[in-house]
Amino acid sequence: MSYRTVRIIRHPVDEIPDCGRIEVRVSYFFEYDDNKGRCLRPDAMTQEQALEAAKKLAREEQDRLDGGGNVG
């Protein structure tokens, strides 16, 4: 299972009054559970599956930022 959150983070510049940046951060989370005995969710990924999904998303996002055209 995956989900995402969006946060707005202020970064003031202490040395310069009335100056700073505002960051928008989109975070994606991939949940996993490697304890087969617990089985809280039948659709839970393993850690390896979650890592592969995260790597795939990271590559797609970097390609999109680099102007890589079709992604998906």
N, C-alpha and C positions, 0 to 999 in steps of 0.2 A: 504494500500500500504506500502511496506517496501523497504528500500534500504540500502546500506552499503557504508562505506568509509574506507580507509586505510591510516594511518598516521605514519610517522617515527618521533620520538621525541628524541632529544638528552638530556641527563641528565649529565652534567659535574659535577665533584666533585671539588668544589672550593678550598678545602684545599690541594688537591694533583694534581700537574701539570700533564698534559698528561694522565689523568685518567677519566673514566666516564662510562656511559652505554648508549645503544641505545635501545629504546622501539619501538616495532611495535604494534600499536593499531588498531584493526579492530572494527569499531563501526557499529552497526545495528540500524536503525531508523524505528519505526512503526508510521505512521501518523494516526491521528484520527481527527474527527470533530464532536462534539456533538450538534452543532447548526443545527437542521434539516431544518430550514428556509433558511440557507445559501446555502446548498447543492452544494458546489463547485465541488465535485467529487462524482459521483454515487457509486463508489467502496470504498469510505472512510469508515474506521472502526470507531466504537464508541471507547471512551476511555477505556471502559471495555474490548472490543475485542482486542485492541492494547496491553493492559496490559497482557491479557491472552497469546497472541502471544509472547510477550517479555519474560514472565515467562517460556513458553514452550521452547523457544530458549535457555534461560539461563540454564534450566535443561539439555537439550541435549548437550550443550557445556561443562557443568561441567562433565556430564557422559563421554563424549569423552576424556576430560583431565584426568579423573580418570581411563581411560582404560575400560570403561563400555561396550565395544563391539559394537553391532549393534545399530545404532541410526537412526531414520527416520521414 
